[in-house]
Amino acid sequence: MDYRISDKMINIKPSAIREIFKSLTDPTVIAFAAGNPSPDAFPVEKMSELSEIIYEKMPVLALQYGITEGYAPLIEKIKTRLKNRFNIDSKSDSALIMSGGQQGIDLTCKVMCNPGDVVICERPSFIGALNSFKANGANIVQIDMESDGICIEKLEKALIEHKNAKIIYLIPTFHNPLGTTMSLEKRKAVLVLAKKYGVIILEDNPYGELRFRGEEIPTIKSFDKDDIVVYCSTFSKIIAPAIRVGFIVAPQEIANKIVVAKQVNDVHTNMYFQIMCDLFIEKFNIGEHIEKIRVLYKNKCLLMLDEMRKKFDKVNIKYTSPDGGLFLWCTLPDNIDLTRFVKLSLDKKVAVVPGGTFLADEREISHSFRVNYSFPTDEQIITGVNILAQVAEEYM
């Protein structure tokens, strides 16, 4: 049969990262391509204890339908924690539980954008968000990045040129894929531009809890006095990714429509894991738990950076130096073909994500690749960096 795929999905390709995951089922492959938290960060014993409580004391609540907005006790704890941790306290906003942060991004675009409207985002940017924008019929305009975040001059130019821009999508803290962090000055400047041109900001902050060095920088949402910012985050990076519990904080009018869109999408987020997140915050010191993760990732990141200084500097591979999060960004010399480099590396059992994956226009040439340091073991980090350097040296 000749299947006629819808216009909105016909040109959407599978996430290259999810496709790379298939190769990671081979235990001999060093998974620098993964975006996974470390298995050592999973609070297995605590979650096991909470499971017993849930099935003993609230099994019907955990197994029955819930309301679309989310489990009320968890929503209140999120609002309290956002106030205490990130100074986010907008009285006109509503907090909603999502099935992972990805759903928050998708539903915000679905609610705000008509087909042909423009979403402005960083170049490069998170592939899951890019695919979501495309699937919702939006046109993506990517703005070049500088060491301290998006180029403000080019952002304003894009806002002037694209009168139908609806969203500025940003990952200001520990950017995926770059690992960099937007400066305080640029955060304030972006908010000023969004207000000036009547565009909302979608602030994606899945990694903000994972700072392991440097000074905290306030979220853009914490400055928002005009209901401009939709804030999106998740429990995936601080408890476990498979639970698929994220959340957004949005102006009430937008939140109301997101609830309707979610009802169409999946009715409500998994009740069992919403309750588990609520109990985790209630019964355990989540700050202490997160601090252990920070120490773990600091050690892994610094190990990787130390190995890169030893190996990459000799073959002229440039790399970012994150203060938190899960990723760093490497750039090859111009004379090395990225596609061949990635293939040769995978042949030697090291998987990285090519930089073109994070571009809206797949025809753009990239010389960069993303590396994850949270998931591999220390031994794999040392071996993997050495192999990547060898591939670069052999290619040259």
C-alpha positions as CSV (number, residue, x, y, z in Angstrom):
1,M,0.0,0.0,0.0
2,D,1.2,3.5,-0.8
3,Y,1.0,5.2,2.6
4,R,0.5,9.0,2.4
5,I,2.3,10.4,5.4
6,S,1.0,13.8,6.7
7,D,2.8,16.9,5.5
8,K,3.8,17.8,9.1
9,M,5.6,14.5,9.6
10,I,6.9,13.5,6.1
11,N,10.2,15.4,6.4
12,I,10.8,14.7,10.1
13,K,13.7,12.3,10.5
14,P,14.4,10.0,13.5
15,S,16.5,11.6,16.2
16,A,20.1,10.8,15.3
17,I,20.8,10.4,19.0
18,R,18.0,7.8,19.4
19,E,19.4,6.0,16.4
20,I,22.9,6.0,17.8
21,F,21.4,4.5,21.0
22,K,20.8,1.3,19.0
23,S,24.6,0.9,18.6
24,L,25.0,1.3,22.3
25,T,23.4,-2.0,23.0
26,D,26.9,-3.4,22.2
27,P,28.6,-3.4,25.6
28,T,32.0,-3.0,23.9
29,V,31.0,0.5,22.6
30,I,32.1,3.5,24.7
31,A,29.0,5.6,24.9
32,F,30.1,9.2,24.6
33,A,27.0,9.7,22.4
34,A,24.5,9.0,25.2
35,G,22.7,11.8,27.0
36,N,22.2,9.5,29.9
37,P,22.7,10.3,33.6
38,S,25.1,8.0,35.4
39,P,23.6,4.8,36.7
40,D,25.5,5.5,39.9
41,A,23.2,8.6,40.4
42,F,20.0,6.5,40.5
43,P,18.6,6.4,44.1
44,V,17.6,2.7,43.8
45,E,17.3,1.9,47.5
46,K,15.3,5.0,48.2
47,M,13.0,4.4,45.3
48,S,12.5,0.8,46.4
49,E,11.5,2.0,49.8
50,L,9.1,4.5,48.4
51,S,7.6,1.8,46.2
52,E,6.7,-0.3,49.3
53,I,5.0,2.8,50.8
54,I,3.0,3.5,47.6
55,Y,1.7,0.0,47.3
56,E,1.0,-0.4,51.0
57,K,-0.7,3.0,51.6
58,M,-1.9,4.5,48.4
59,P,-2.2,1.8,45.7
60,V,-5.5,3.0,44.2
61,L,-4.2,6.6,44.0
62,A,-1.1,5.4,42.2
63,L,-3.0,3.1,39.7
64,Q,-6.1,5.2,39.0
65,Y,-6.5,8.1,36.5
66,G,-5.3,11.4,37.7
67,I,-6.0,15.0,36.7
68,T,-4.3,16.5,33.7
69,E,-2.6,19.3,35.6
70,G,-0.7,16.9,37.8
71,Y,-0.6,15.5,41.3
72,A,-1.4,18.5,43.5
73,P,1.0,17.7,46.4
74,L,3.9,17.4,43.9
75,I,2.9,20.7,42.2
76,E,3.1,22.5,45.5
77,K,6.5,21.0,46.3
78,I,7.8,22.0,42.9
79,K,6.5,25.6,43.4
80,T,8.1,25.8,46.8
81,R,11.4,24.4,45.6
82,L,11.5,26.7,42.6
83,K,11.0,29.6,44.9
84,N,13.7,28.6,47.3
85,R,16.2,27.2,44.7
86,F,15.7,29.5,41.7
87,N,13.7,32.5,43.1
88,I,10.8,31.7,40.7
89,D,7.7,33.0,42.3
90,S,5.2,34.4,39.7
91,K,1.8,34.7,41.3
92,S,0.1,34.8,37.8
93,D,1.8,31.5,36.7
94,S,0.6,27.9,36.9
95,A,2.8,24.9,37.4
96,L,1.9,21.7,35.4
97,I,3.3,18.2,35.5
98,M,4.5,16.9,32.1
99,S,5.5,13.5,30.8
100,G,9.1,14.5,30.7
101,G,10.5,18.0,29.9
102,Q,10.2,17.1,26.2
103,Q,6.4,17.2,26.4
104,G,6.6,20.7,28.0
105,I,8.5,21.9,25.0
106,D,6.2,20.2,22.5
107,L,2.9,21.4,24.0
108,T,4.2,25.0,24.4
109,C,4.9,25.1,20.7
110,K,1.6,23.4,19.8
111,V,-0.3,26.0,21.8
112,M,1.6,29.1,20.7
113,C,2.5,28.4,17.0
114,N,0.5,28.2,13.8
115,P,2.0,26.4,10.8
116,G,4.6,28.8,9.3
117,D,5.2,30.7,12.5
118,V,8.8,31.1,13.6
119,V,10.6,29.7,16.6
120,I,14.0,31.3,17.2
121,C,16.6,29.2,19.0
122,E,20.3,28.8,19.4
123,R,22.7,27.3,16.8
124,P,23.2,24.5,17.7
125,S,20.3,23.4,19.9
126,F,18.6,20.3,21.4
127,I,17.5,17.9,18.7
128,G,14.3,16.9,20.6
129,A,13.1,20.5,20.6
130,L,14.1,21.1,16.9
131,N,12.0,18.1,15.8
132,S,9.1,19.1,18.0
133,F,9.1,22.6,16.4
134,K,9.2,21.1,12.9
135,A,6.4,18.6,13.7
136,N,4.2,21.4,14.9
137,G,4.7,23.2,11.6
138,A,7.0,26.0,12.9
139,N,9.9,27.4,10.9
140,I,13.1,27.4,12.8
141,V,15.6,30.3,12.8
142,Q,18.8,29.5,14.5
143,I,21.1,32.2,16.0
144,D,24.9,31.8,16.3
145,M,26.3,31.2,19.8
146,E,29.1,33.1,21.5
147,S,31.1,31.9,24.5
148,D,28.6,33.5,26.9
149,G,25.4,32.6,25.0
150,I,23.3,33.6,22.1
151,C,24.4,36.6,20.0
152,I,22.1,39.4,21.1
153,E,22.7,41.5,18.0
154,K,21.7,38.7,15.6
155,L,18.8,37.8,17.8
156,E,17.3,41.3,17.5
157,K,17.9,41.3,13.8
158,A,16.0,38.0,13.5
159,L,13.1,39.4,15.6
160,I,12.9,42.4,13.3
161,E,13.0,40.3,10.2
162,H,10.5,37.7,11.4
163,K,7.3,39.5,12.5
164,N,5.6,36.1,13.0
165,A,8.2,34.9,15.6
166,K,6.3,33.4,18.5
167,I,8.9,31.7,20.7
168,I,12.6,32.2,21.6
169,Y,13.7,28.8,22.8
170,L,16.9,28.8,25.0
171,I,18.9,26.4,27.1
172,P,20.8,29.1,29.1
173,T,22.4,26.9,31.8
174,F,24.8,24.0,30.7
175,H,23.6,24.1,27.2
176,N,22.9,21.0,25.2
177,P,25.0,20.3,23.2
178,L,27.6,23.0,24.0
179,G,27.9,22.7,27.8
180,T,28.2,26.5,28.0
181,T,26.3,28.9,30.2
182,M,24.6,32.2,29.2
183,S,25.9,35.3,31.1
184,L,23.7,37.3,33.4
185,E,23.9,40.3,31.1
186,K,22.6,38.3,28.1
187,R,19.8,36.7,30.1
188,K,18.5,40.2,30.9
189,A,19.0,41.4,27.4
190,V,17.0,38.5,25.9
191,L,14.2,39.3,28.3
192,V,14.2,42.9,27.2
193,L,14.1,41.9,23.5
194,A,11.2,39.4,24.1
195,K,9.2,42.1,25.8
196,K,10.0,44.7,23.1
197,Y,9.0,42.4,20.2
198,G,6.1,40.6,21.9
199,V,7.6,37.1,21.9
200,I,7.6,34.5,24.7
201,I,10.8,32.9,25.9
202,L,10.7,29.1,26.4
203,E,13.5,28.6,29.0
204,D,14.6,24.9,29.1
205,N,16.5,24.2,32.3
206,P,16.9,20.4,32.7
207,Y,20.5,20.7,33.9
208,G,20.3,23.7,36.2
209,E,20.6,21.6,39.4
210,L,23.9,20.0,38.2
211,R,26.3,22.9,38.7
212,F,29.6,21.6,40.2
213,R,31.8,24.7,39.9
214,G,31.5,28.4,39.4
215,E,28.9,30.9,40.5
216,E,25.1,30.4,40.2
217,I,23.4,32.6,37.6
218,P,19.7,33.4,38.1
219,T,17.2,31.9,35.7
220,I,15.6,34.2,33.1
221,K,12.2,33.2,34.7
222,S,13.3,34.7,38.0
223,F,13.4,38.2,36.3
224,D,10.1,37.8,34.5
225,K,7.6,40.4,35.7
226,D,5.6,40.5,32.5
227,D,4.5,36.9,32.0
228,I,6.8,36.4,29.1
229,V,8.7,33.3,30.2
230,V,7.6,29.7,30.1
231,Y,10.0,27.7,32.3
232,C,10.5,24.0,31.6
233,S,12.5,21.4,33.7
234,T,12.4,17.7,34.7
235,F,13.2,15.2,37.4
236,S,15.0,13.0,34.7
237,K,18.5,14.3,35.6
238,I,18.2,14.3,39.4
239,I,16.1,11.2,40.1
240,A,15.9,9.0,37.0
241,P,15.1,9.6,33.3
242,A,12.7,6.6,32.7
243,I,10.2,8.0,35.2
244,R,9.2,10.6,32.6
245,V,8.2,13.3,35.1
246,G,8.9,16.9,34.1
247,F,7.1,20.2,34.7
248,I,6.5,23.6,33.3
249,V,5.7,27.0,34.9
250,A,3.7,29.1,32.5
251,P,1.4,32.2,32.5
252,Q,-2.1,31.1,33.3
253,E,-3.6,31.7,29.9
254,I,-0.9,29.6,28.2
255,A,-1.1,27.0,30.9
256,N,-4.8,26.6,30.4
257,K,-4.4,25.7,26.8
258,I,-1.4,23.4,27.5
259,V,-3.8,21.5,29.8
260,V,-6.2,21.0,26.9
261,A,-3.4,20.0,24.6
262,K,-2.1,17.4,27.1
263,Q,-5.6,16.0,27.5
264,V,-5.5,15.2,23.8
265,N,-1.9,14.0,24.0
266,D,-1.8,11.5,27.0
267,V,-4.5,12.6,29.5
268,H,-2.1,12.8,32.4
269,T,1.4,12.0,33.5
270,N,2.2,8.6,35.1
271,M,0.6,8.8,38.6
272,Y,2.9,6.2,40.2
273,F,6.0,8.2,39.5
274,Q,4.4,11.5,40.3
275,I,3.7,10.2,43.7
276,M,7.2,8.8,44.0
277,C,8.7,12.2,43.2
278,D,6.5,13.8,45.8
279,L,7.4,11.3,48.4
280,F,11.1,11.5,47.5
281,I,11.1,15.3,48.2
282,E,9.0,14.8,51.4
283,K,11.0,11.9,53.0
284,F,14.5,12.4,51.8
285,N,17.0,15.3,51.5
286,I,16.8,15.9,47.8
287,G,19.5,18.7,48.1
288,E,21.9,16.2,49.6
289,H,21.1,13.7,46.9
290,I,21.7,16.2,44.2
291,E,25.0,17.2,45.8
292,K,26.2,13.6,45.5
293,I,25.4,13.7,41.8
294,R,27.3,17.0,41.4
295,V,30.4,15.5,43.0
296,L,30.1,12.5,40.7
297,Y,29.8,14.6,37.5
298,K,32.5,17.0,38.6
299,N,35.0,14.2,38.9
300,K,34.0,12.7,35.6
301,C,34.1,16.0,33.8
302,L,37.4,17.0,35.2
303,L,38.8,13.6,34.3
304,M,37.6,14.0,30.7
305,L,39.0,17.6,30.4
306,D,42.4,16.4,31.8
307,E,42.6,13.6,29.3
308,M,41.6,16.0,26.5
309,R,44.3,18.4,27.5
310,K,46.8,15.5,27.2
311,K,45.5,14.1,23.9
312,F,43.3,16.6,22.0
313,D,45.6,19.6,22.3
314,K,48.2,17.7,20.3
315,V,45.8,17.1,17.4
316,N,44.2,20.6,17.6
317,I,40.7,19.4,18.7
318,K,39.0,22.3,20.5
319,Y,36.6,21.7,23.4
320,T,34.4,23.5,25.8
321,S,34.9,23.4,29.6
322,P,31.5,23.1,31.4
323,D,30.7,24.2,34.9
324,G,27.9,21.6,35.2
325,G,25.4,19.5,33.2
326,L,26.2,16.4,31.1
327,F,28.0,17.5,27.9
328,L,30.9,19.2,26.3
329,W,31.4,20.2,22.7
330,C,34.4,19.4,20.5
331,T,35.5,21.0,17.3
332,L,37.8,19.3,14.8
333,P,40.3,21.1,12.5
334,D,38.7,22.1,9.2
335,N,40.7,19.6,7.3
336,I,39.1,16.6,9.1
337,D,35.8,15.4,7.6
338,L,33.3,15.0,10.5
339,T,31.3,12.2,8.9
340,R,34.3,10.1,8.3
341,F,35.7,10.9,11.8
342,V,32.5,9.8,13.5
343,K,32.4,6.6,11.4
344,L,36.1,5.7,12.1
345,S,35.5,6.4,15.8
346,L,32.5,4.1,15.9
347,D,34.6,1.4,14.1
348,K,37.0,1.7,17.0
349,K,34.1,1.4,19.4
350,V,33.6,5.0,20.5
351,A,30.3,6.7,19.7
352,V,29.9,10.5,19.5
353,V,27.1,12.6,18.2
354,P,27.9,14.6,15.0
355,G,27.3,18.4,15.3
356,G,24.9,18.5,12.3
357,T,22.4,16.6,14.5
358,F,21.8,19.8,16.4
359,L,21.1,22.1,13.4
360,A,17.7,22.8,11.9
361,D,19.2,22.9,8.4
362,E,20.8,19.5,7.9
363,R,22.7,20.8,4.8
364,E,24.9,23.0,7.1
365,I,28.4,21.7,7.4
366,S,29.6,21.0,10.9
367,H,33.1,20.2,12.2
368,S,31.9,19.6,15.8
369,F,30.6,16.7,17.8
370,R,29.0,16.3,21.3
371,V,30.5,14.2,24.0
372,N,28.8,13.0,27.2
373,Y,30.8,12.5,30.4
374,S,28.1,11.5,32.9
375,F,27.4,8.0,31.5
376,P,30.8,6.4,30.7
377,T,32.9,4.9,33.4
378,D,36.2,6.6,34.4
379,E,38.1,3.9,32.5
380,Q,36.0,4.4,29.4
381,I,36.5,8.2,29.6
382,I,40.3,7.7,29.5
383,T,40.2,5.0,26.8
384,G,37.6,6.8,24.7
385,V,39.4,10.2,24.6
386,N,42.6,8.4,23.6
387,I,40.9,6.6,20.7
388,L,39.3,9.8,19.4
389,A,42.7,11.5,19.5
390,Q,44.2,8.5,17.6
391,V,41.5,8.7,15.0
392,A,42.2,12.4,14.5
393,E,45.9,11.8,14.3
394,E,45.5,8.9,11.8
395,Y,43.2,11.0,9.7
396,M,45.6,13.9,9.5
